[in-house]
Amino acid sequence: AGARRQLGDNFSQRVRARSNCFVTTVDSRFLIAAGFWDNSFRVFSTDTAKIVQIIFGHYGVVTCVSRSECNITSDCYIASGSEDCTVLLWHWSARHGGIVGEGEAPAPRVTLTGHDAPINGVLVSAELGLVISSSINGPVLIHTTFGEVLRSLPAAEGVCSPQQLALSREGVVVVAYARGHLAAFTLNGRRLRHETHNDNFQCLVLSRCGEYLVCGGDAG
């Protein structure tokens, strides 16, 4: 059996490890992880579990990360959300095997604002040119990848605290809220459907075709 590979013990005690704290590159050679006490997020080699990059830019603990689709050169966006109430958008270079900036040091391409509470979910789509983010007890916001706020997705009355996000390639946004509420929206902000389930959702994933939603919750 191969040796166990671990990411170390530098994670902040304030951030609960969830599925959106981790994302892999499209070739699965690298793992990007959030939640470190020093307000960084880190890039690990999946082969060796060694740190490849430590990325600073936030003023609070990084709570979630996401990756966009890749272009023809396998470059993509990385989005990071933080306790500092902002989302930062970064450029992943497949050729360099890491996040790059305009200069020598990695730097965010854009800072997305509009939340008043810690970010707890983020998605980014290069094809749609959009970033979708949620904050604790706050709204779900849609930004362009240039940083412009487009709109907030309206939750049903009495429903608050978005927990998980999913996005189809056709532009349907699925939001899991606290206490088992699940809603689907168009990118224009129209609510398509709202359901309630007797479970707390811990992770969501949409099938590539966009027709199936797989949920994981406290009930196992």
N, CA, C and O of each residue as an XYZ file, in Angstrom:
880
protein
N       0.840     -1.187      0.000
C       0.000      0.000      0.000
C       0.879      1.243      0.000
O       1.957      1.251      0.594
N       0.412      2.290     -0.670
C       1.164      3.533     -0.729
C       1.095      4.268      0.594
O       0.209      4.032      1.415
N       2.053      5.166      0.781
C       2.077      5.958      2.009
C       0.904      6.929      2.026
O       0.474      7.425      0.984
N       0.399      7.190      3.213
C      -0.689      8.157      3.354
C      -0.154      9.553      3.095
O       0.941      9.904      3.533
N      -0.940     10.344      2.379
C      -0.543     11.711      2.085
C      -1.495     12.654      2.792
O      -2.710     12.547      2.630
N      -0.960     13.569      3.567
C      -1.769     14.493      4.348
C      -1.393     15.929      4.014
O      -0.297     16.207      3.528
N      -2.338     16.842      4.288
C      -2.135     18.247      3.964
C      -1.617     19.053      5.147
O      -1.616     20.283      5.099
N      -1.181     18.384      6.202
C      -0.634     19.104      7.348
C      -1.705     19.510      8.335
O      -2.868     19.133      8.196
N      -1.304     20.285      9.340
C      -2.215     20.637     10.435
C      -2.297     22.148     10.625
O      -2.514     22.624     11.739
N      -2.124     22.900      9.546
C      -2.158     24.359      9.647
C      -3.538     24.949      9.378
O      -3.665     26.145      9.120
N      -4.568     24.112      9.439
C      -5.916     24.601      9.163
C      -6.458     25.392     10.347
O      -6.210     25.051     11.504
N      -7.201     26.453     10.042
C      -7.821     27.272     11.081
C      -8.924     26.484     11.773
O      -9.684     25.763     11.127
N      -9.006     26.625     13.078
C     -10.061     25.950     13.841
C     -11.421     26.610     13.610
O     -12.453     26.041     13.965
N     -11.428     27.800     13.018
C     -12.685     28.526     12.813
C     -13.433     28.056     11.564
O     -14.624     28.328     11.416
N     -12.745     27.359     10.676
C     -13.360     26.938      9.416
C     -13.599     25.439      9.449
O     -12.672     24.652      9.638
N     -14.859     25.054      9.263
C     -15.188     23.631      9.183
C     -14.856     23.133      7.778
O     -15.273     23.731      6.786
N     -14.115     22.053      7.702
C     -13.730     21.511      6.395
C     -14.965     21.005      5.663
O     -15.662     20.113      6.146
N     -15.229     21.577      4.504
C     -16.356     21.170      3.669
C     -15.842     20.889      2.259
O     -14.680     21.145      1.942
N     -16.727     20.360      1.427
C     -16.302     19.992      0.075
C     -15.781     21.191     -0.699
O     -14.890     21.046     -1.535
N     -16.333     22.389     -0.428
C     -15.895     23.551     -1.204
C     -14.628     24.212     -0.646
O     -14.250     25.301     -1.077
N     -13.977     23.546      0.311
C     -12.647     23.989      0.758
C     -11.543     23.427     -0.133
O     -10.379     23.798      0.013
N     -11.903     22.536     -1.054
C     -10.901     21.843     -1.861
C     -11.356     21.768     -3.315
O     -12.544     21.596     -3.590
N     -10.418     21.897     -4.236
C     -10.715     21.697     -5.653
C      -9.433     21.227     -6.338
O      -8.337     21.649     -5.969
N      -9.572     20.358     -7.331
C      -8.405     19.891     -8.083
C      -8.333     20.600     -9.429
O      -9.335     21.109     -9.931
N      -7.133     20.627    -10.006
C      -6.991     21.115    -11.371
C      -7.574     20.081    -12.328
O      -7.831     18.941    -11.941
N      -7.781     20.485    -13.577
C      -8.481     19.618    -14.523
C      -7.715     18.319    -14.776
O      -8.324     17.291    -15.073
N      -6.378     18.357    -14.660
C      -5.580     17.147    -14.867
C      -5.337     16.360    -13.577
O      -4.632     15.351    -13.576
N      -5.935     16.841    -12.473
C      -5.828     16.187    -11.156
C      -4.392     16.129    -10.624
O      -4.107     15.355     -9.710
N      -3.491     16.934    -11.184
C      -2.104     16.932    -10.696
C      -1.934     17.807     -9.459
O      -0.978     17.644     -8.701
N      -2.865     18.735     -9.262
C      -2.741     19.670     -8.149
C      -4.058     19.768     -7.390
O      -5.138     19.668     -7.972
N      -3.948     19.967     -6.085
C      -5.095     20.186     -5.209
C      -4.958     21.573     -4.596
O      -3.908     21.923     -4.057
N      -6.026     22.356     -4.682
C      -6.049     23.692     -4.094
C      -6.918     23.623     -2.848
O      -8.066     23.181     -2.911
N      -6.377     24.057     -1.720
C      -7.055     23.904     -0.431
C      -7.160     25.240      0.283
O      -6.226     26.042      0.270
N      -8.319     25.470      0.913
C      -8.582     26.675      1.700
C      -8.568     26.318      3.182
O      -8.403     25.159      3.561
N      -8.748     27.364      4.024
C      -8.963     27.134      5.446
C      -7.749     27.252      6.336
O      -7.795     26.807      7.483
N      -6.661     27.834      5.856
C      -5.438     27.905      6.654
C      -5.437     29.130      7.564
O      -5.998     30.172      7.223
N      -4.803     28.990      8.722
C      -4.850     30.013      9.773
C      -4.210     31.327      9.342
O      -4.542     32.377      9.891
N      -3.285     31.290      8.357
C      -2.546     32.500      7.972
C      -3.212     33.275      6.835
O      -2.576     34.119      6.204
N      -4.496     32.989      6.571
C      -5.294     33.671      5.537
C      -4.855     33.335      4.112
O      -5.219     34.035      3.167
N      -4.083     32.278      3.958
C      -3.659     31.852      2.622
C      -4.562     30.730      2.121
O      -5.324     30.137      2.884
N      -4.458     30.451      0.818
C      -4.850     29.133      0.344
C      -3.633     28.532     -0.341
O      -2.719     29.254     -0.738
N      -3.619     27.217     -0.478
C      -2.382     26.539     -0.852
C      -2.606     25.558     -1.993
O      -3.675     24.964     -2.133
N      -1.573     25.408     -2.796
C      -1.581     24.470     -3.911
C      -0.656     23.312     -3.552
O       0.512     23.514     -3.220
N      -1.197     22.097     -3.624
C      -0.439     20.892     -3.290
C      -0.282     20.016     -4.530
O      -1.163     19.979     -5.388
N       0.829     19.324     -4.616
C       0.979     18.257     -5.600
C       0.193     17.044     -5.113
O       0.391     16.592     -3.985
N      -0.690     16.515     -5.944
C      -1.452     15.332     -5.528
C      -0.568     14.088     -5.506
O      -0.907     13.092     -4.866
N       0.551     14.145     -6.197
C       1.447     12.992     -6.238
C       2.258     12.860     -4.956
O       2.474     11.757     -4.456
N       2.710     14.012     -4.424
C       3.603     13.984     -3.261
C       2.995     14.591     -1.999
O       3.527     14.413     -0.904
N       1.865     15.317     -2.153
C       1.223     16.076     -1.065
C       2.095     17.230     -0.577
O       1.829     17.796      0.484
N       3.126     17.585     -1.331
C       3.971     18.716     -0.955
C       3.356     20.029     -1.433
O       2.660     20.072     -2.447
N       3.627     21.101     -0.684
C       3.115     22.423     -1.041
C       3.880     22.946     -2.254
O       5.110     22.981     -2.263
N       3.130     23.350     -3.274
C       3.708     23.924     -4.481
C       3.673     25.451     -4.418
O       4.614     26.121     -4.845
N       2.570     25.995     -3.877
C       2.400     27.441     -3.769
C       1.605     27.773     -2.520
O       0.718     27.019     -2.120
N       1.924     28.900     -1.907
C       1.104     29.490     -0.848
C       0.677     30.863     -1.355
O       1.515     31.714     -1.652
N      -0.641     31.068     -1.452
C      -1.182     32.275     -2.085
C      -1.807     33.177     -1.029
O      -2.702     32.761     -0.293
N      -1.329     34.415     -0.962
C      -1.881     35.417     -0.057
C      -2.605     36.497     -0.853
O      -2.218     36.819     -1.976
N      -3.647     37.044     -0.267
C      -4.402     38.112     -0.907
C      -5.585     38.539     -0.068
O      -6.056     39.672     -0.169
N      -6.067     37.620      0.767
C      -7.216     37.910      1.625
C      -6.758     38.434      2.988
O      -5.625     38.213      3.418
N      -7.686     39.138      3.653
C      -7.429     39.673      4.999
C      -8.160     38.874      6.076
O      -8.199     39.282      7.237
N      -8.730     37.755      5.697
C      -9.366     36.832      6.628
C      -9.115     35.418      6.143
O      -8.598     35.218      5.043
N      -9.476     34.437      6.954
C      -9.284     33.037      6.578
C     -10.059     32.741      5.292
O     -11.214     33.143      5.152
N      -9.422     32.044      4.363
C     -10.074     31.651      3.112
C     -10.998     30.476      3.407
O     -10.561     29.454      3.937
N     -12.266     30.621      3.066
C     -13.289     29.652      3.462
C     -13.713     28.713      2.342
O     -14.276     27.653      2.614
N     -13.455     29.080      1.074
C     -13.912     28.248     -0.035
C     -13.127     28.595     -1.298
O     -12.649     29.718     -1.459
N     -13.005     27.616     -2.187
C     -12.324     27.809     -3.466
C     -13.109     27.095     -4.561
O     -13.858     26.155     -4.296
N     -12.925     27.560     -5.796
C     -13.626     26.978     -6.933
C     -12.770     27.147     -8.176
O     -11.927     28.042     -8.244
N     -12.990     26.279     -9.162
C     -12.261     26.350    -10.434
C     -13.250     26.448    -11.590
O     -14.308     25.820    -11.567
N     -12.900     27.236    -12.592
C     -13.738     27.340    -13.786
C     -13.393     26.232    -14.777
O     -12.494     25.426    -14.538
N     -14.122     26.206    -15.892
C     -13.730     25.373    -17.021
C     -12.395     25.879    -17.568
O     -11.988     27.006    -17.285
N     -11.726     25.049    -18.341
C     -10.412     25.418    -18.881
C     -10.519     25.853    -20.332
O     -11.434     25.448    -21.049
N      -9.571     26.686    -20.758
C      -9.493     27.037    -22.169
C      -8.614     26.020    -22.892
O      -8.248     24.993    -22.321
N      -8.280     26.305    -24.136
C      -7.570     25.321    -24.961
C      -6.175     25.004    -24.422
O      -5.626     23.938    -24.700
N      -5.604     25.933    -23.650
C      -4.278     25.692    -23.065
C      -4.360     25.147    -21.642
O      -3.345     25.047    -20.953
N      -5.573     24.795    -21.202
C      -5.839     24.262    -19.855
C      -5.664     25.297    -18.753
O      -5.564     24.935    -17.581
N      -5.624     26.595    -19.111
C      -5.663     27.655    -18.105
C      -7.098     27.835    -17.623
O      -8.040     27.478    -18.331
N      -7.270     28.386    -16.428
C      -8.617     28.576    -15.893
C      -8.595     29.653    -14.817
O      -7.537     30.143    -14.423
N      -9.785     30.006    -14.354
C      -9.928     30.884    -13.196
C      -9.963     30.043    -11.926
O     -10.496     28.933    -11.918
N      -9.393     30.581    -10.859
C      -9.603     30.081     -9.504
C     -10.265     31.208     -8.722
O      -9.772     32.336     -8.719
N     -11.377     30.910     -8.062
C     -12.049     31.897     -7.212
C     -11.879     31.482     -5.761
O     -12.008     30.306     -5.421
N     -11.587     32.461     -4.904
C     -11.444     32.190     -3.469
C     -12.349     33.131     -2.687
O     -12.400     34.329     -2.963
N     -13.066     32.577     -1.703
C     -13.915     33.370     -0.818
C     -13.344     33.357      0.585
O     -12.649     32.416      0.970
N     -13.638     34.409      1.358
C     -12.957     34.568      2.642
C     -13.870     35.137      3.714
O     -14.949     35.664      3.440
N     -13.388     35.008      4.960
C     -14.042     35.671      6.086
C     -13.995     37.193      5.960
O     -14.722     37.893      6.665
N     -13.146     37.711      5.069
C     -13.077     39.169      4.888
C     -14.209     39.709      4.009
O     -14.217     40.890      3.661
N     -15.171     38.836      3.649
C     -16.394     39.203      2.905
C     -16.135     39.480      1.430
O     -17.011     40.015      0.750
N     -14.958     39.132      0.917
C     -14.671     39.341     -0.497
C     -14.402     38.017     -1.200
O     -14.105     36.998     -0.576
N     -14.521     38.075     -2.530
C     -14.114     36.981     -3.410
C     -12.997     37.514     -4.298
O     -13.116     38.601     -4.863
N     -11.917     36.755     -4.423
C     -10.821     37.119     -5.316
C     -10.770     36.142     -6.480
O     -10.980     34.941     -6.311
N     -10.490     36.671     -7.660
C     -10.410     35.860     -8.873
C      -8.953     35.812     -9.330
O      -8.297     36.843     -9.475
N      -8.462     34.594     -9.554
C      -7.056     34.360     -9.880
C      -6.937     33.636    -11.214
O      -7.903     33.045    -11.697
N      -5.749     33.684    -11.807
C      -5.478     33.006    -13.074
C      -4.554     31.816    -12.824
O      -3.428     31.972    -12.352
N      -5.061     30.612    -13.154
C      -4.242     29.402    -13.060
C      -3.581     29.154    -14.412
O      -4.255     29.078    -15.439
N      -2.260     29.029    -14.402
C      -1.505     28.750    -15.620
C      -1.071     27.290    -15.623
O      -0.294     26.862    -14.769
N      -1.581     26.527    -16.592
C      -1.200     25.116    -16.677
C       0.283     24.980    -17.026
O       0.946     24.047    -16.572
N       0.799     25.904    -17.828
C       2.208     25.840    -18.236
C       3.138     26.026    -17.041
O       4.169     25.363    -16.933
N       2.758     26.940    -16.141
C       3.574     27.187    -14.955
C       3.229     26.232    -13.804
O       3.993     26.111    -12.845
N       2.084     25.558    -13.901
C       1.665     24.681    -12.811
C       1.379     25.437    -11.538
O       1.716     24.986    -10.444
N       0.742     26.613    -11.688
C       0.433     27.417    -10.514
C      -0.342     28.666    -10.873
O      -0.660     28.909    -12.037
N      -0.641     29.454     -9.855
C      -1.344     30.719    -10.032
C      -0.320     31.798    -10.371
O       0.731     31.892     -9.737
N      -0.637     32.607    -11.372
C       0.289     33.644    -11.827
C      -0.390     35.004    -11.767
O      -1.617     35.103    -11.748
N       0.428     36.047    -11.737
C      -0.069     37.421    -11.761
C       0.578     38.189    -12.888
O       1.301     37.621    -13.707
N       0.317     39.480    -12.929
C       0.923     40.319    -13.962
C       2.429     40.453    -13.743
O       3.195     40.526    -14.703
N       2.853     40.486    -12.470
C       4.276     40.564    -12.153
C       4.813     39.211    -11.750
O       4.302     38.174    -12.172
N       5.854     39.228    -10.925
C       6.466     37.977    -10.484
C       5.613     37.267     -9.442
O       5.506     36.040     -9.452
N       5.008     38.034     -8.545
C       4.217     37.429     -7.468
C       2.787     37.176     -7.935
O       2.232     37.984     -8.680
N       2.178     36.063     -7.508
C       0.768     35.827     -7.831
C      -0.107     36.936     -7.254
O       0.043     37.319     -6.094
N      -1.011     37.440     -8.066
C      -1.893     38.520     -7.620
C      -3.271     38.294     -8.213
O      -3.387     37.792     -9.331
N      -4.328     38.661     -7.475
C      -5.681     38.456     -8.004
C      -5.953     39.344     -9.209
O      -5.447     40.462     -9.299
N      -6.759     38.830    -10.136
C      -7.158     39.608    -11.305
C      -8.200     40.652    -10.937
O      -8.211     41.751    -11.492
N      -9.078     40.305     -9.997
C     -10.157     41.218     -9.621
C     -10.639     40.862     -8.224
O     -10.561     39.707     -7.805
N     -11.142     41.870     -7.503
C     -11.749     41.687     -6.185
C     -13.246     41.927     -6.312
O     -13.675     42.962     -6.820
N     -14.037     40.966     -5.849
C     -15.496     41.061     -5.925
C     -16.043     41.405     -4.548
O     -15.748     40.726     -3.565
N     -16.839     42.465     -4.484
C     -17.394     42.930     -3.213
C     -18.916     42.941     -3.281
O     -19.506     42.715     -4.338
N     -19.540     43.206     -2.143
C     -20.996     43.281     -2.074
C     -21.581     42.498     -0.924
O     -22.744     42.689     -0.570
N     -20.790     41.619     -0.336
C     -21.248     40.855      0.824
C     -20.875     41.584      2.114
O     -19.872     42.295      2.179
N     -21.710     41.389      3.141
C     -21.468     42.000      4.451
C     -21.129     40.970      5.517
O     -21.029     41.307      6.696
N     -20.951     39.719      5.113
C     -20.654     38.637      6.051
C     -19.661     37.693      5.383
O     -19.469     37.763      4.169
N     -19.026     36.810      6.155
C     -18.055     35.883      5.574
C     -18.630     35.067      4.418
O     -19.768     34.601      4.477
N     -17.832     34.905      3.376
C     -18.231     34.109      2.214
C     -18.232     32.631      2.611
O     -17.300     32.159      3.262
N     -19.283     31.904      2.216
C     -19.307     30.464      2.510
C     -19.500     29.601      1.265
O     -19.612     28.379      1.369
N     -19.538     30.227      0.093
C     -19.648     29.453     -1.138
C     -19.293     30.310     -2.334
O     -19.604     31.500     -2.369
N     -18.633     29.699     -3.325
C     -18.284     30.443     -4.540
C     -18.199     29.478     -5.717
O     -17.740     28.344     -5.579
N     -18.652     29.952     -6.879
C     -18.530     29.227     -8.143
C     -18.043     30.204     -9.190
O     -18.340     31.396     -9.113
N     -17.293     29.713    -10.172
C     -16.855     30.577    -11.268
C     -16.990     29.816    -12.583
O     -16.631     28.642    -12.676
N     -17.516     30.507    -13.601
C     -17.652     29.932    -14.935
C     -16.999     30.863    -15.944
O     -17.434     32.001    -16.120
N     -15.945     30.375    -16.611
C     -15.305     31.164    -17.662
C     -16.197     31.236    -18.894
O     -16.239     32.261    -19.574
N     -16.914     30.142    -19.184
C     -17.788     30.119    -20.358
C     -18.903     31.144    -20.239
O     -19.242     31.813    -21.215
N     -19.475     31.269    -19.050
C     -20.563     32.222    -18.827
C     -20.042     33.594    -18.416
O     -20.783     34.577    -18.456
N     -18.767     33.667    -18.020
C     -18.195     34.940    -17.581
C     -18.770     35.425    -16.268
O     -18.931     36.628    -16.060
N     -19.085     34.477    -15.365
C     -19.791     34.819    -14.130
C     -19.132     34.192    -12.908
O     -18.503     33.136    -12.981
N     -19.300     34.881    -11.781
C     -18.918     34.362    -10.468
C     -20.152     34.427     -9.582
O     -20.799     35.470     -9.495
N     -20.482     33.323     -8.925
C     -21.636     33.258     -8.027
C     -21.109     32.992     -6.627
O     -20.298     32.089     -6.422
N     -21.570     33.781     -5.665
C     -21.046     33.652     -4.304
C     -22.162     33.816     -3.289
O     -23.173     34.470     -3.549
N     -21.958     33.210     -2.126
C     -22.925     33.312     -1.032
C     -22.183     33.653      0.246
O     -20.990     33.379      0.384
N     -22.910     34.259      1.185
C     -22.321     34.593      2.480
C     -23.242     34.130      3.596
O     -24.428     33.887      3.376
N     -22.684     34.008      4.800
C     -23.431     33.499      5.946
C     -24.623     34.409      6.238
O     -24.461     35.611      6.448
N     -25.809     33.827      6.247
C     -27.065     34.559      6.483
C     -27.271     35.703      5.490
O     -28.083     36.598      5.724
N     -26.535     35.667      4.388
C     -26.610     36.767      3.437
C     -27.160     36.329      2.098
O     -27.756     35.259      1.979
N     -26.956     37.163      1.089
C     -27.518     36.871     -0.227
C     -26.626     35.941     -1.039
O     -25.499     35.633     -0.652
N     -27.160     35.504     -2.174
C     -26.370     34.881     -3.233
C     -26.227     35.934     -4.324
O     -27.222     36.386     -4.890
N     -24.988     36.325     -4.620
C     -24.730     37.386     -5.586
C     -24.132     36.820     -6.865
O     -23.364     35.858     -6.836
N     -24.498     37.434     -7.992
C     -23.897     37.109     -9.283
C     -23.073     38.306     -9.739
O     -23.595     39.411     -9.886
N     -21.777     38.076     -9.961
C     -20.863     39.079    -10.508
C     -20.408     38.632    -11.897
O     -20.468     37.448    -12.228
N     -19.957     39.585    -12.697
C     -19.193     39.230    -13.884
C     -17.758     38.938    -13.460
O     -17.344     39.295    -12.357
N     -17.009     38.292    -14.335
C     -15.605     38.017    -14.031
C     -14.753     39.289    -14.098
O     -13.553     39.247    -13.829
N     -15.373     40.418    -14.456
C     -14.688     41.718    -14.407
C     -14.970     42.457    -13.104
O     -14.423     43.534    -12.866
N     -15.843     41.866    -12.240
C     -16.082     42.443    -10.927
C     -17.380     43.199    -10.762
O     -17.651     43.720     -9.680
N     -18.193     43.276    -11.808
C     -19.455     44.020    -11.733
C     -20.544     43.165    -11.092
O     -20.729     42.009    -11.475
N     -21.267     43.723    -10.119
C     -22.397     43.009     -9.515
C     -23.584     43.083    -10.470
O     -23.988     44.171    -10.880
N     -24.136     41.933    -10.820
C     -25.304     41.909    -11.700
C     -26.604     41.868    -10.915
O     -27.520     42.647    -11.177
N     -26.682     40.950     -9.944
C     -27.941     40.821     -9.194
C     -27.751     39.912     -7.984
O     -26.730     39.246     -7.812
N     -28.795     39.925     -7.154
C     -28.899     39.022     -6.012
C     -30.027     38.040     -6.291
O     -31.060     38.427     -6.836
N     -29.846     36.783     -5.928
C     -30.890     35.776     -6.137
C     -31.840     35.784     -4.949
O     -31.405     35.601     -3.812
N     -33.147     35.995     -5.197
C     -34.102     36.151     -4.097
C     -34.503     34.817     -3.469
O     -35.073     33.955     -4.138
N     -34.208     34.658     -2.202
C     -34.639     33.455     -1.483
C     -36.131     33.543     -1.187
O     -36.697     34.635     -1.129
N     -36.764     32.389     -1.000
C     -38.174     32.372     -0.616
C     -38.329     32.989      0.770
O     -37.378     33.036      1.551
N     -39.527     33.456      1.063
C     -39.782     34.107      2.350
C     -39.485     33.149      3.502
O     -39.927     32.000      3.493
N     -38.738     33.626      4.483
C     -38.407     32.811      5.642
C     -37.212     31.902      5.447
O     -36.806     31.205      6.378
N     -36.638     31.897      4.243
C     -35.480     31.051      3.956
C     -34.226     31.919      3.975
O     -34.169     32.957      3.315
N     -33.225     31.485      4.735
C     -31.990     32.266      4.815
C     -30.800     31.324      4.885
O     -30.957     30.103      4.901
N     -29.635     31.895      4.927
C     -28.379     31.182      5.111
C     -28.107     30.149      4.017
O     -28.263     28.949      4.243
N     -27.701     30.615      2.830
C     -27.271     29.670      1.795
C     -26.069     28.867      2.274
O     -25.184     29.397      2.947
N     -26.044     27.582      1.920
C     -24.997     26.682      2.404
C     -24.123     26.116      1.289
O     -22.912     25.971      1.455
N     -24.748     25.794      0.138
C     -24.035     25.156     -0.966
C     -24.552     25.711     -2.286
O     -25.706     26.127     -2.384
N     -23.684     25.717     -3.306
C     -24.038     26.241     -4.620
C     -23.669     25.229     -5.700
O     -22.704     24.477     -5.565
N     -24.464     25.226     -6.782
C     -24.126     24.438     -7.970
C     -24.604     25.213     -9.188
O     -25.569     25.973     -9.108
N     -23.925     25.020    -10.321
C     -24.235     25.765    -11.542
C     -24.139     24.833    -12.735
O     -23.142     24.132    -12.908
N     -25.187     24.829    -13.563
C     -25.151     24.033    -14.788
C     -24.537     24.849    -15.915
O     -24.474     26.077    -15.840
N     -24.090     24.170    -16.950
C     -23.490     24.868    -18.098
C     -24.536     25.696    -18.842
O     -24.197     26.620    -19.581
N     -25.809     25.355    -18.640
C     -26.885     26.114    -19.279
C     -27.268     27.342    -18.469
O     -28.095     28.140    -18.908
N     -26.673     27.502    -17.287
C     -26.929     28.700    -16.510
C     -28.033     28.581    -15.485
O     -28.655     29.585    -15.137
N     -28.294     27.386    -14.992
C     -29.232     27.209    -13.879
C     -28.414     27.127    -12.590
O     -27.488     26.325    -12.476
N     -28.776     27.972    -11.624
C     -28.084     28.012    -10.333
C     -28.924     27.266     -9.305
O     -30.115     27.541     -9.160
N     -28.319     26.330     -8.597
C     -29.001     25.614     -7.518
C     -28.368     26.044     -6.197
O     -27.147     26.027     -6.039
N     -29.230     26.431     -5.249
C     -28.763     26.884     -3.943
C     -29.378     25.995     -2.869
O     -30.597     25.831     -2.816
N     -28.538     25.425     -2.017
C     -29.023     24.700     -0.840
C     -28.910     25.631      0.358
O     -27.832     26.137      0.671
N     -30.036     25.846      1.018
C     -30.078     26.699      2.205
C     -30.119     25.827      3.456
O     -30.212     24.603      3.371
N     -30.047     26.470      4.610
C     -30.157     25.755      5.881
C     -31.529     25.090      5.996
O     -32.502     25.506      5.368
N     -31.570     24.058      6.810
C     -32.804     23.323      7.129
C     -33.450     22.690      5.894
O     -34.675     22.609      5.800
N     -32.624     22.245      4.953
C     -33.123     21.418      3.860
C     -33.831     22.131      2.737
O     -34.497     21.481      1.930
N     -33.716     23.446      2.651
C     -34.343     24.173      1.543
C     -33.432     24.131      0.318
O     -32.219     24.310      0.423
N     -34.036     23.893     -0.837
C     -33.307     23.776     -2.092
C     -34.043     24.587     -3.147
O     -35.250     24.420     -3.320
N     -33.336     25.463     -3.854
C     -33.983     26.316     -4.853
C     -33.141     26.365     -6.115
O     -31.913     26.282     -6.065
N     -33.825     26.502     -7.259
C     -33.157     26.643     -8.557
C     -33.546     27.984     -9.165
O     -34.703     28.396     -9.086
N     -32.580     28.659     -9.770
C     -32.784     29.991    -10.339
C     -32.209     30.059    -11.751
O     -31.279     29.330    -12.096
N     -32.783     30.952    -12.561
C     -32.116     31.339    -13.796
C     -31.075     32.401    -13.466
O     -31.080     32.963    -12.371
N     -30.188     32.673    -14.406
C     -29.183     33.712    -14.186
C     -29.797     35.102    -14.143
O     -29.168     36.049    -13.670
N     -31.028     35.228    -14.638
C     -31.750     36.503    -14.549
C     -32.400     36.698    -13.187
O     -33.005     37.740    -12.933
N     -32.280     35.700    -12.306
C     -32.807     35.831    -10.956
C     -34.203     35.272    -10.759
O     -34.774     35.408     -9.677
N     -34.768     34.639    -11.794
C     -36.112     34.061    -11.638
C     -35.999     32.710    -10.936
O     -35.216     31.848    -11.336
N     -36.798     32.545     -9.882
C     -36.784     31.274     -9.149
C     -37.620     30.255     -9.910
O     -38.810     30.469    -10.142
N     -37.001     29.154    -10.294
C     -37.679     28.117    -11.066
C     -38.407     27.128    -10.171
O     -39.485     26.641    -10.511
N     -37.809     26.839     -9.028
C     -38.383     25.805     -8.166
C     -37.818     25.943     -6.764
O     -36.688     26.389     -6.568
N     -38.635     25.549     -5.791
C     -38.196     25.563     -4.395
C     -38.762     24.329     -3.716
O     -39.970     24.095     -3.738
N     -37.883     23.545     -3.114
C     -38.305     22.331     -2.420
C     -37.690     22.305     -1.025
O     -36.696     22.977     -0.749
N     -38.307     21.512     -0.157
C     -37.777     21.332      1.194
C     -37.582     19.847      1.464
O     -38.465     19.037      1.180
N     -36.439     19.496      2.006
C     -36.122     18.108      2.329
C     -35.763     18.006      3.808
O     -35.293     18.968      4.416
N     -35.990     16.837      4.366
C     -35.740     16.628      5.793
C     -34.275     16.253      6.019
O     -33.963     15.172      6.519
N     -33.390     17.167      5.641
C     -31.956     16.926      5.789
C     -31.226     18.252      5.616
O     -31.759     19.192      5.027
N     -30.013     18.319      6.129
C     -29.143     19.469      5.878
C     -28.136     19.081      4.811
O     -27.383     18.123      4.985
N     -28.116     19.816      3.708
C     -27.229     19.473      2.602
C     -25.796     19.906      2.905
O     -25.551     21.043      3.307
N     -24.864     18.992      2.707
C     -23.447     19.277      2.928
C     -22.674     19.433      1.625
O     -21.604     20.041      1.606
N     -23.209     18.889      0.538
C     -22.555     19.058     -0.765
C     -23.568     18.839     -1.882
O     -24.530     18.085     -1.736
N     -23.327     19.513     -2.990
C     -24.172     19.420     -4.183
C     -23.271     19.236     -5.391
O     -22.170     19.785     -5.436
N     -23.730     18.467     -6.368
C     -23.033     18.423     -7.650
C     -24.061     18.172     -8.746
O     -24.942     17.324     -8.608
N     -23.934     18.922     -9.833
C     -24.794     18.739    -10.994
C     -24.079     17.860    -12.009
O     -22.864     17.958    -12.183
N     -24.844     16.998    -12.680
C     -24.259     16.201    -13.752
C     -23.832     17.106    -14.898
O     -24.312     18.233    -15.018
N     -22.939     16.616    -15.732
C     -22.420     17.423    -16.837
C     -23.536     17.873    -17.779
O     -23.479     18.965    -18.345
N     -24.554     17.019    -17.941
C     -25.672     17.382    -18.817
C     -26.611     18.386    -18.158
O     -27.451     18.980    -18.833
N     -26.477     18.583    -16.843
C     -27.306     19.556    -16.145
C     -28.679     19.063    -15.755
O     -29.491     19.835    -15.245
N     -28.959     17.782    -15.986
C     -30.298     17.252    -15.715
C     -30.412     16.613    -14.338
O     -31.520     16.461    -13.824
N     -29.300     16.239    -13.734
C     -29.343     15.519    -12.465
C     -28.545     16.267    -11.404
O     -27.446     16.764    -11.654
N     -29.135     16.330    -10.210
C     -28.488     16.955     -9.062
C     -28.276     15.890     -7.996
O     -29.223     15.224     -7.578
N     -27.037     15.733     -7.559
C     -26.715     14.771     -6.507
C     -26.394     15.553     -5.240
O     -25.561     16.458     -5.255
N     -27.064     15.197     -4.140
C     -26.903     15.903     -2.871
C     -26.398     14.937     -1.805
O     -26.780     13.767     -1.778
N     -25.543     15.440     -0.939
C     -25.114     14.685      0.232
C     -25.458     15.468      1.479
O     -25.246     16.679      1.536
N     -25.994     14.777      2.487
C     -26.444     15.488      3.678
C     -26.054     14.811      4.970
O     -25.328     13.816      4.977
N     -26.550     15.367      6.071
C     -26.238     14.838      7.396
C     -26.728     13.409      7.577
O     -26.153     12.642      8.349
N     -27.798     13.052      6.860
C     -28.388     11.727      7.027
C     -27.562     10.633      6.355
O     -27.870      9.448      6.483
N     -26.513     11.035      5.640
C     -25.645     10.053      5.003
C     -26.168      9.587      3.670
O     -25.537      8.756      3.016
